[in-house]
Structure formats: structure tokens, C-alpha cells
Amino acid sequence: MAKKSATSTKKHSGKSDVQQSLTRSSLLNDKQRIDLLTNMIRAREYDYAMQRLNRQGRAFGGVYSQIGNEATAVGSASAMGKEDVLFPMHRNVGGHYVFGQDTQTLLINQLAREGSMMRGTDGTGHYADTEKRIYGNISHLGAMIPVAAGFAMAARMRGENIVTMTYIGDGGIQTGESHEGINFAAVQKLPMILIIENNQYAYSSPSSVEYACEKLSDRALGYGCFGITIDGTDVELVYETCKNAIENARAGNGPTLIESVTMRMRGHAEHDDFFYVPKEKLELWQKKDPVIRYEQFIIEQGIMTEKQISDLRTSIIEELRAAIDYVVELPFPNADEGYKSVFVD
Ligand SMILES: Cc1ncc(C[n+]2csc(CCOP(=O)(O)OP(=O)(O)O)c2C)c(N)n1
């Protein structure tokens, strides 16, 4: 990892600098590899299910697909320690799974049913599950970064050696609050990791109209922290990069900006048909599908057979179906619940 500077060559084109062959990290054993794959498949199947529920009119609020982001979400969260704290964003269902949230809980919240943490007032994941150390996500892009930085600072003041990790998109990183949060974390040398999920579009705006620097991790030099750009579809590379950054932060050396390059494979949310994304670009990135490639890798490495992976997927789908059948029958919360935490008596 570059120290106090970024790994800079050229502004990534989204083509040439994304490697095809996957990394085999010496930091992982085969059991951990199976866990990575399991959580990536869980995230993928959950996504397909949410797409269907959205079309059936059963899901409310925005349904933000995280297809193409599974390696980034799962690889990064998996690198964290037991006491560390996750501040996920809207494309990080994989991280929720890594931190032990189950499908039923995810669905109760996203389908805004009785028992949801936001009492039905939200269907897009703006809730915290403090027992699971998941604090997410604030809608105002950039606002999570000062919160994750502040959490890291408070923990340090309490004498706890924890690391916080949060996420921001290539669009959200352009906001003032993002800058303030990163600067604060760098100045205070806070144990915070920021994953910049560069999926090349912020709604319909391509990277070319979002920023003029070469790589987003180059900004680390200006902040005086660590920065690196990686292929966000390579799960073991994501894991290893995050593991190193986390240990570096835990040792008191401050934050790292990790620009994880991926491609948003669907619209901003399911209401958006993403007509503005060139088809050729999607076809190119389809070949880099993080889940399919990691499945192939696991088979080639002799860790699981094709049949074992197929059985794993079947059991995940069965579990998902059971959770959907249960959750869609749950009542919606009483409308009065909507006033709670909004107005003071
Ligand atoms: C400060 C702020 N401005 C605008 C929005 C509305 N908004 C929500 S998501 C989004 C696009 C975000 O793009 P990016 O940060 O690249 O993340 P992506 O959705 O591509 O993962 C916008 C404009 C917002 N939530 N917050």
C-alpha cells in the first residue's frame, strides 16, 4: 500500500486496468474462502429476490441493486475484526450478511413490516442494528463519513481498539461532508477505512462529469493518509487490501481510502432502466462478474465441486423463499408508529 500517497498511473478507463485473473490471498484459508463465496451468493440471491418483490409491488422505497458489488461488500466486511463497526451504504447487503444479519431481518426492514427497526417508516436500509455493530445508512451522501470518523474517535477516547469502515460512491465522494469527514479522520489519525465504491455512475452521471483527478485514491496524498485503487470485483484482493489497511489503522497510523473499481450493473434503483449506460460497457463488465468468477476460482482450486456450489445456492434460495413467505404475511406497523422519534410530546 502506498504510504501517504496514492497509487497513480492514469485515470481508470473502466477497461484496461481491471485485472481478469483473481487474486489468491495468503491471508485466507479454504474455510474462509467458502464463507466469502457463501455470503456473495447470499447477497446475489437476495438481490434477485428484491428485484422480484419490487415488480410484484411488495417492496417499498428504493430497491438498489448491488449486483457487481458483492466482492467489495463481502471482501471488505470480512476483513474486519469481531469488535469492529460497519457503516454500510445502499449496495452493501453482503456486509450485512458478513456481520451476521439474517435474511428475515433484512426483509422485515426492507419490506417495512411490523418489527422493523424503523417501525415501517423506511424500506431502504436507513436503520442501525447496534447489536450486530451495523450502523447504516444515512441518506445524505457523505454524512456517514463524519459519523464513522466520530465513532472511531469516541471509541479511542474510551480506550477501545476498534476500527470503523464505511462506504461512499464515486458521486457521494464529491460532497463537502465527505471531504470534511476524511480530513478530520486523517488529521486525528483515526482508525477508519473508507471504501470508495467507484461503480462509474452516480445515477445517470458518468465519472467523466464527476471528478477531474486521475484516480479517486490520489486524493489521499492531499489528505495525508493512505490511498489505493483496486479491482473491486476480486474478492480476495479486496479482503487482503482491507485487512492490511485495518491493521495499519489499528496500529495508530490513521485512515486509508480504498477506491474499489466496479460497474453498476443495473439502474440507480429498480425504477431506472439505465438507458444511458452503453450496452458494450455492461457486456464487458458482465465478463468480470465477481460471483461467477469466484465460483470458478473455488472449483479450480479444488475447494468445492460444481455440485457442492449448486447445492449451496439451492439451500440459500430455499432459506430465502421461506423468509419471504413469512415476511410478506406480516402486518404493516400501526400508522401511529410513524410519529415516534419525529415529534416530541
Ligand atoms: C447529498 C445528497 N445529494 C443527492 C442525493 C440523492 N442521491 C441518492 S443516491 C445518488 C447517486 C449516488 O451515486 P454514487 O455516490 O456514485 O453511488 P451509487 O449509487 O452509484 O452506488 C444521489 C444523487 C443524496 N442522497 N444526498
The ligand as an ORCA input file, in Angstrom:
! r2SCAN-3c Opt
* xyz 1 1
  C     -26.111     14.978     -0.592
  C     -27.007     14.135     -1.454
  N     -27.281     14.559     -2.716
  C     -28.093     13.807     -3.511
  C     -28.648     12.643     -3.053
  C     -29.575     11.811     -3.944
  N     -28.868     10.619     -4.387
  C     -29.000      9.444     -3.730
  S     -28.024      8.237     -4.363
  C     -27.420      9.294     -5.565
  C     -26.371      8.826     -6.525
  C     -25.180      8.321     -5.794
  O     -24.162      7.930     -6.661
  P     -22.844      7.326     -6.072
  O     -22.387      8.083     -4.886
  O     -21.880      7.206     -7.194
  O     -23.279      5.888     -5.537
  P     -24.003      4.717     -6.350
  O     -25.476      4.903     -6.121
  O     -23.600      4.790     -7.764
  O     -23.526      3.464     -5.702
  C     -27.981     10.545     -5.452
  C     -27.673     11.695     -6.335
  C     -28.364     12.281     -1.713
  N     -28.855     11.160     -1.185
  N     -27.523     13.018     -0.952
*
